[in-house]
Amino acid sequence: MLTVVVAAMLVDFRLRIVLALGIALLLAVGRRQGFLGRWPESRGLAFLGGISYSIFLVHFPVLLLVNAAYAQFETASPASVVFGLIFALTASLGIAALFYRWIESPPASQRIAAACGALAGDLLAGLRRSLTLAQRLAGAVFRRA
């Protein structure tokens, strides 16, 4: 595998190929050292694994907001870039945790499904009453004519 990646780098350098190789090597070392078998025991990693889909959903909008704020303030210092990245990471994790708790978690999903079911039931009942009223009005209009 390493020779294929090196050959690809010699032909056409792509950062994503280097990144993929780095991740593959990291996973290989982690497996060899036994870290991959123990990682679920780490509370922090287990928490990040639990909210990973929420992170995926919220990180891009957060990055867009941070980028817009960065462009608005027109700062170009390296310290401001680092601050913006740290802020974006912190905001993404915080918003993702809230998103998971209130929307994605199984209890939240059940509450949302129950609320949507109740709303749909109320809408159907209202539609049924409206149709009944429309039929009565139409009957009354046609009887007079």
C-alpha positions as CSV (number, residue, x, y, z in Angstrom):
1,M,0.0,0.0,0.0
2,L,2.8,2.4,0.9
3,T,4.4,2.0,-2.5
4,V,1.2,2.7,-4.3
5,V,0.7,5.9,-2.3
6,V,4.4,7.0,-2.9
7,A,4.0,6.3,-6.6
8,A,0.8,8.4,-6.7
9,M,2.5,11.2,-4.9
10,L,5.3,11.2,-7.5
11,V,2.9,11.3,-10.3
12,D,0.5,13.9,-8.9
13,F,0.7,15.2,-5.4
14,R,-2.7,15.3,-3.6
15,L,-3.0,16.3,0.0
16,R,-6.0,14.0,0.5
17,I,-4.0,11.0,-0.5
18,V,-1.3,11.9,2.1
19,L,-4.1,12.4,4.6
20,A,-5.6,9.0,3.8
21,L,-2.2,7.4,4.2
22,G,-1.7,9.2,7.5
23,I,-5.1,8.0,8.8
24,A,-4.4,4.4,7.6
25,L,-1.1,4.4,9.4
26,L,-2.7,5.8,12.6
27,L,-5.3,3.1,12.5
28,A,-2.7,0.4,11.9
29,V,-0.6,1.7,14.9
30,G,-3.7,2.0,17.0
31,R,-4.7,-1.6,16.3
32,R,-1.2,-2.9,16.8
33,Q,-0.9,-1.1,20.2
34,G,-4.4,-2.3,21.2
35,F,-5.8,1.3,21.4
36,L,-8.6,0.5,19.0
37,G,-9.8,-2.3,21.3
38,R,-9.8,0.0,24.4
39,W,-11.1,3.3,22.9
40,P,-14.7,2.7,23.8
41,E,-13.6,2.8,27.4
42,S,-12.6,6.4,27.0
43,R,-15.5,8.5,28.2
44,G,-14.5,11.5,26.0
45,L,-14.2,9.5,22.8
46,A,-17.4,7.6,23.6
47,F,-19.2,10.9,24.0
48,L,-17.8,12.2,20.7
49,G,-18.8,9.0,19.1
50,G,-22.3,9.4,20.4
51,I,-22.7,12.9,19.1
52,S,-20.7,12.4,15.9
53,Y,-23.7,12.6,13.6
54,S,-24.8,15.8,15.3
55,I,-21.3,17.2,14.9
56,F,-21.5,16.3,11.2
57,L,-24.8,18.1,10.9
58,V,-23.9,21.4,12.7
59,H,-20.2,21.9,12.0
60,F,-20.6,23.4,8.5
61,P,-23.2,26.0,9.4
62,V,-21.0,26.9,12.4
63,L,-18.0,27.2,10.2
64,L,-19.9,29.5,7.8
65,L,-21.0,31.8,10.7
66,V,-17.4,32.0,12.1
67,N,-16.1,32.6,8.6
68,A,-18.6,35.4,8.1
69,A,-17.7,37.0,11.4
70,Y,-14.0,36.7,10.6
71,A,-14.5,38.4,7.2
72,Q,-16.6,41.1,8.9
73,F,-13.9,42.0,11.4
74,E,-11.2,41.9,8.7
75,T,-8.5,40.6,11.0
76,A,-5.6,38.7,9.5
77,S,-3.4,38.0,12.4
78,P,-2.4,34.3,13.1
79,A,-3.7,34.7,16.6
80,S,-7.1,35.6,15.3
81,V,-7.1,32.6,13.0
82,V,-6.3,30.3,15.9
83,F,-8.9,31.9,18.0
84,G,-11.5,31.5,15.2
85,L,-10.7,27.8,14.8
86,I,-10.8,27.2,18.5
87,F,-14.1,29.0,18.8
88,A,-15.5,27.1,15.8
89,L,-14.5,23.8,17.3
90,T,-15.9,24.7,20.7
91,A,-19.2,26.0,19.2
92,S,-19.6,23.0,17.0
93,L,-19.1,20.6,19.9
94,G,-21.5,22.6,22.2
95,I,-24.2,23.0,19.6
96,A,-23.8,19.3,18.6
97,A,-24.2,18.2,22.2
98,L,-27.4,20.3,22.5
99,F,-28.6,19.1,19.1
100,Y,-28.1,15.5,20.2
101,R,-29.8,16.0,23.6
102,W,-32.9,17.8,22.3
103,I,-33.3,16.4,18.8
104,E,-31.3,13.3,17.9
105,S,-31.3,11.2,21.1
106,P,-33.8,8.3,21.3
107,P,-36.0,10.0,24.1
108,A,-36.0,13.3,22.1
109,S,-36.9,11.5,18.9
110,Q,-39.8,9.7,20.7
111,R,-41.0,13.1,22.1
112,I,-40.8,14.7,18.6
113,A,-42.5,11.7,17.0
114,A,-45.3,11.8,19.6
115,A,-45.7,15.6,19.1
116,C,-45.8,15.2,15.3
117,G,-48.3,12.4,15.6
118,A,-50.5,14.5,17.9
119,L,-50.2,17.4,15.5
120,A,-51.1,15.3,12.5
121,G,-54.1,13.9,14.5
122,D,-55.2,17.4,15.4
123,L,-54.9,18.5,11.8
124,L,-56.9,15.6,10.5
125,A,-59.6,16.2,13.1
126,G,-59.7,19.8,12.1
127,L,-59.9,18.9,8.4
128,R,-62.7,16.4,9.1
129,R,-64.7,19.1,11.0
130,S,-64.1,21.6,8.2
131,L,-65.3,19.1,5.6
132,T,-68.4,18.3,7.7
133,L,-69.1,22.0,8.1
134,A,-68.6,22.6,4.3
135,Q,-71.0,19.7,3.5
136,R,-73.7,21.1,5.9
137,L,-73.3,24.6,4.4
138,A,-73.4,23.2,0.8
139,G,-76.6,21.2,1.7
140,A,-78.2,24.3,3.2
141,V,-77.4,26.4,0.2
142,F,-78.7,23.9,-2.2
143,R,-81.9,23.3,-0.2
144,R,-82.7,27.0,-0.4
145,A,-82.2,27.2,-4.1
